[in-house]
Amino acid sequence: MPAGMSRLKRAPGAPDELVVAEVAAPTVEVARALLADARSLVGGSAISVVDRPAGALAHVLAEVGRHSYGGGADEYLIRVADPVVLLDALRPTLSARLNASAFGRGSGELLVSFYRRSAVLRYEGGAVAHVAAAPGEQAPVSEGGAGVPPDLVADLVFGPHGALELEATHADLNLGRQRALMETLFPPLRADILVFYID
């Protein structure tokens, strides 16, 4: 078994069927080892596998002609208590995205209003140098910024759609003239996040 992967354990009194779900398997080899371990727990019984279409487990299942869960990749619940603190913690990631883009040599400020409060991101030399809290702005686009409703912060930061698609599907998310910069900082993501609980 690959280093760093702990053996699956069946909970006492668990039902006969074993479900392997939303596993953060970094490689196909790890996914194969995980499935082999799951099979050893149930003997000859069947196991159910739940994974997003692009996940490593889904790849292994495709190799043997079986299909994995085909549901949407947007079924998650993440609460962001303080968007400003979150964005400040993500400065290294945001800086890497900025540096790899056409904005990498520019400098400026980006106002992102969550309507009741705002964040101002100052960037220079390919890095997000500072994130500061600011008062809420009800018309951020007219101030040269972008507006993101508080309930869409997690979707923007962690979700599979990115800033542009979220703007297209949510009338209260408005990127204004900062559309390209917002999409650079908040692109669509595929990530291994537990997105639901299986009873």
C-alpha positions in Angstrom: 0.0 0.0 0.0 1.4 3.5 -0.9 2.9 5.5 1.9 0.6 8.0 3.5 -2.6 6.0 2.7 -4.3 4.5 5.7 -6.2 1.2 5.5 -9.9 1.4 5.2 -11.8 0.3 8.3 -15.4 -0.9 8.5 -17.3 0.7 11.3 -18.8 -1.7 13.9 -22.3 -2.6 12.9 -21.9 -1.3 9.4 -24.1 -2.7 6.6 -22.8 -5.3 4.3 -22.3 -2.9 1.4 -19.1 -0.9 1.5 -19.1 2.6 -0.1 -15.9 4.3 -1.2 -16.7 8.0 -1.8 -15.0 11.2 -2.8 -11.4 10.0 -2.1 -8.5 12.3 -2.5 -6.4 9.8 -4.4 -3.6 11.8 -6.0 -2.7 9.1 -8.6 -4.3 6.2 -10.4 -1.9 3.9 -8.6 -3.1 5.1 -5.2 -6.7 4.7 -6.4 -6.0 1.1 -7.5 -4.5 0.3 -4.1 -7.4 1.8 -2.3 -9.9 -0.2 -4.3 -7.9 -3.4 -3.6 -8.0 -2.7 0.1 -11.7 -2.1 -0.1 -12.2 -5.4 -1.8 -10.2 -7.2 0.8 -12.6 -5.9 3.5 -15.7 -7.3 1.9 -14.4 -10.5 0.5 -16.4 -11.3 -2.6 -19.1 -8.8 -1.9 -19.7 -5.8 -4.1 -18.5 -2.3 -3.2 -20.0 1.0 -4.4 -17.8 3.8 -5.6 -18.7 7.4 -5.7 -16.4 9.8 -7.5 -16.4 12.8 -9.8 -15.9 12.0 -13.5 -12.3 13.4 -13.5 -11.2 11.7 -10.2 -8.6 9.0 -10.0 -11.1 6.4 -8.9 -13.3 7.2 -11.9 -10.3 6.6 -14.2 -9.7 3.2 -12.6 -13.3 2.3 -13.0 -13.2 3.3 -16.7 -10.3 0.9 -17.2 -12.5 -2.0 -16.2 -15.5 -0.8 -18.0 -17.5 0.3 -15.0 -19.0 3.7 -14.5 -18.7 6.0 -11.5 -21.0 8.6 -10.1 -22.0 11.0 -12.8 -23.5 13.7 -10.6 -22.5 17.4 -10.7 -19.2 18.6 -9.2 -21.0 21.5 -7.5 -22.6 19.7 -4.6 -20.8 21.0 -1.6 -21.4 23.1 1.5 -18.7 25.4 2.7 -19.3 28.2 5.0 -17.0 31.2 4.9 -17.2 33.1 8.2 -14.8 35.9 7.1 -14.0 36.3 3.4 -11.3 38.9 4.1 -9.4 36.5 6.3 -9.8 33.7 3.7 -8.5 35.8 0.9 -5.6 36.9 2.9 -4.7 33.3 3.7 -4.9 32.5 0.0 -2.5 35.3 -1.0 0.2 32.8 -2.1 -2.3 30.9 -4.4 -3.8 34.1 -5.7 -0.3 35.5 -6.4 0.7 32.5 -8.3 -2.3 32.8 -10.5 -1.7 36.5 -11.0 2.0 36.0 -11.8 1.2 33.4 -14.5 -1.3 35.8 -16.2 -1.3 39.0 -18.3 -1.7 40.9 -15.0 1.7 39.6 -13.7 3.6 42.8 -14.4 0.8 45.2 -13.4 -0.1 46.8 -10.2 -3.3 48.1 -8.7 -6.2 47.5 -6.4 -9.2 45.3 -6.7 -12.3 46.0 -4.7 -14.5 42.9 -4.1 -17.7 43.8 -2.3 -19.7 41.3 -0.4 -22.3 44.0 -0.1 -22.3 44.2 3.7 -18.5 44.4 3.8 -15.7 44.4 1.3 -12.1 43.3 0.6 -9.5 45.4 -1.2 -6.7 43.3 -2.8 -3.6 45.3 -3.6 -1.3 43.7 -6.2 2.0 44.6 -7.6 4.9 42.8 -9.4 2.9 39.6 -9.9 1.9 39.2 -6.3 -1.2 40.0 -4.1 0.7 42.1 -1.6 -2.1 43.0 0.8 -5.7 42.1 1.5 -7.6 44.6 3.7 -11.1 44.8 5.0 -13.3 47.7 3.8 -16.8 48.9 4.4 -19.6 47.4 2.4 -20.3 48.8 -1.1 -23.7 48.5 -2.5 -22.7 49.6 -6.0 -19.2 48.1 -6.4 -19.2 48.1 -10.2 -19.7 51.9 -10.3 -16.6 52.1 -8.0 -14.5 50.0 -10.4 -14.9 46.8 -8.4 -16.8 43.5 -8.4 -19.8 42.4 -6.4 -20.0 38.9 -4.9 -23.0 38.0 -2.6 -21.8 36.4 0.7 -23.5 33.1 -0.1 -21.4 32.7 -3.3 -18.0 33.3 -1.8 -17.3 29.6 -1.4 -18.5 28.9 -4.9 -16.1 31.6 -6.2 -13.1 30.5 -4.3 -13.5 26.7 -4.2 -16.1 25.9 -6.9 -15.9 24.3 -10.3 -17.4 27.2 -12.2 -15.1 30.2 -11.8 -16.0 33.8 -11.7 -17.2 34.1 -15.3 -19.7 31.2 -15.2 -20.9 32.3 -11.7 -21.6 35.8 -13.1 -23.5 34.2 -16.0 -25.7 32.2 -13.7 -26.2 34.5 -10.7 -27.8 37.9 -11.3 -26.5 39.4 -8.1 -22.8 38.5 -8.9 -21.4 41.3 -11.0 -17.8 41.5 -12.1 -18.0 44.8 -14.0 -14.8 45.9 -15.6 -12.8 43.6 -13.4 -14.1 40.5 -15.3 -10.7 39.3 -16.6 -8.8 39.9 -13.3 -11.5 38.1 -11.3 -11.4 35.1 -13.6 -7.6 35.1 -13.3 -7.8 35.1 -9.5 -10.8 32.8 -9.3 -10.8 30.2 -12.1 -12.8 27.0 -12.2 -11.4 24.4 -9.9 -11.5 20.7 -9.6 -10.6 19.6 -6.0 -10.9 16.6 -3.7 -13.4 18.0 -1.2 -15.9 15.8 0.7 -19.1 17.2 -0.7 -21.8 15.2 1.0 -22.3 12.5 3.7 -23.3 9.0 2.9 -25.4 7.2 5.5 
